[in-house]
């Protein structure tokens, strides 16, 4: 139905897009589920956001 080269490129592109979109969708669902719980407690918020955004770590309080 498809040529060999085109089918392999298409399948690879579809796999990458599916991974990206599924990951984004999962993060969105997790945010929707956890944000109401997280908004109540600052420590829960730190625990929730630390693994998701390692570049956005809270500053060390000395």
N, C-alpha and C positions, 0 to 999 in steps of 0.2 A: 504493500500500500504506500509506504514511504520509502525513499532512498535510504541507504544505510547511514551515510554521514548525517543527513538531516534528522533522522529519527534519534540517533544518539545525542546530537546536540539538543534537540527538543526535550528529550527525556531528562538530560542533565539540567537544563534550564528550569524545567517544571519542578524537579526535585529541589533545587536550590530555592526557588520561589516558595514552594510549599513549606520548606523548613523555616524560611524567614517569616512568612505570614503566620504560621502556626505558633512560632515563638512570640511574635508580637501579640497575637490573639491571647495566648496564655498569660502574658504579662498584663494585658489589659484586664482580663478576667480576675487575675490575682489582685490587681489594684482595686477593682470594683468591690471585691469581696473583703479585702483587708483594710481599706481606707477608713470605713466607719469604725472599725475596732481600733485602728492605729491612732485615730485622731484623739482618743481619750487619754492615751498614756505616751509620754515622750520616750520612755525607755523602749516600749514596743515599737514606736516609730523608728528609733535608731536601729533596732534589731531587724525591722522590716526593710529599711532602705539600704542598709550597709551591703548585703550581698547583691542587691540589684544594681546599685550605682557605686562601684568601688572608687570612682574618681570624685565622688561627692561626699567624702567622709566628713563627719563632724570634727571640728578642731579639738585638739587635746586641751582639756581644761586643767591647768596646774594650780 
